[in-house]
Amino acid sequence: MVGLKLFNTAGGVHEVVPRLAAAEADVQDLVEAHMEKMLGVTFLASEFIIDCVDGGRIDSLGLDENGAPVVVEYKRGTDAGAINQGLYYMAWLTNHKDAFRNLVHDRLGATAASQILWSAPRLICVAGDFTRYDAHAVREHRRSIDLVRYRYFGSDHFGLETVASVTGHSPPAKRVRRRAAGAPPSRDPSGAMAELAQAVDEVLVGLGDGVTRVQRKHYRAYRRLRNFASVCPPQQTKILVYLKADPKEVDLVPGFTRDVTGLGHHGTGDLELQVRAERDLERAGDLLRLSYASA
């Protein structure tokens, strides 16, 4: 399990006994109303009818922070068919790209429609619970799948907990041979920055369970259920990392951290971290853990 994330849906809590929804539709309605906050996904459509021989309705369709298509399926309790049903819809989606592209164009515009990340479609199953066999099954698929357990806490709080998260396309960062102790430093700055990029990757992946990578043209996203860090390709002397931490709650240090709220940049996150050496990763430890926890 990756961790429980609570969302306040009203006022104060009157009781803390966890419970399931009265009906599957209650979960769907709540998540669709707050999908970006809860899942990091822009909501596009509900009960989307698919045109094929067997027919069917996709519970929710969305687009995640990295531009990947997302199918969301809901189950009130434990349902062994949730994953297979979702995979069926994902297969339909990837074979009918024009239908999804038109939906994105109508909801979000031409730019978003032209930047859909077809290499990494996602399935998110939100259910009352999953079995150990479900968690094992998703690791055997070559698809990006998130199993998310929900609970209501009283009348005002709703919790989501990631049970399993895998990605079908998660290329490891290019391995760079470390310089042996006592050997002269490399004179190739690009080699030094590649080694630093590898260190950044190792630190981000090592923050905890459930970290997956998504590669886009201009950045690599690190996510749990949502992005918590975006890393741009190395520049000549630094690597820019964007975190999901509130810059207003951080003591900004010129040349190290910067508030980029409202400023255009690749990736997601309002706090820019400038990494010039591995010691900067040590300095940024608390910020990296804060961003990881927020996802």
Number of C-alpha atoms within 10 A of each C-alpha: 13 18 14 17 15 16 16 13 13 10 9 11 13 11 11 12 9 14 14 17 17 9 11 16 14 13 23 20 13 13 20 23 12 16 19 17 14 20 22 19 24 21 21 20 16 16 11 13 12 16 12 8 6 6 10 15 13 22 19 22 25 25 24 23 18 23 20 19 28 24 22 25 23 24 22 21 17 15 15 13 10 20 20 12 14 22 18 13 22 21 11 14 21 15 11 13 14 12 14 20 19 14 17 23 15 13 15 14 13 13 10 16 19 12 13 20 19 13 15 21 24 25 24 23 22 27 24 22 20 20 12 10 9 19 17 11 12 21 16 10 13 11 19 21 26 24 26 25 23 27 22 20 20 15 16 16 20 23 18 21 19 21 20 23 24 23 23 20 16 14 11 10 15 11 11 14 10 8 12 8 7 6 7 8 10 10 8 8 11 14 13 20 20 20 20 21 26 17 17 21 18 13 16 23 15 11 14 13 13 20 21 22 24 22 18 18 9 13 21 21 23 23 22 24 26 23 28 25 28 27 25 20 16 18 12 11 13 17 20 20 26 29 26 23 24 15 18 11 7 13 9 15 9 8 10 15 20 18 18 14 14 7 8 9 15 17 21 21 22 21 24 25 26 20 23 20 18 14 10 14 20 12 12 16 14 11 19 23 15 16 19 23 18 14 21
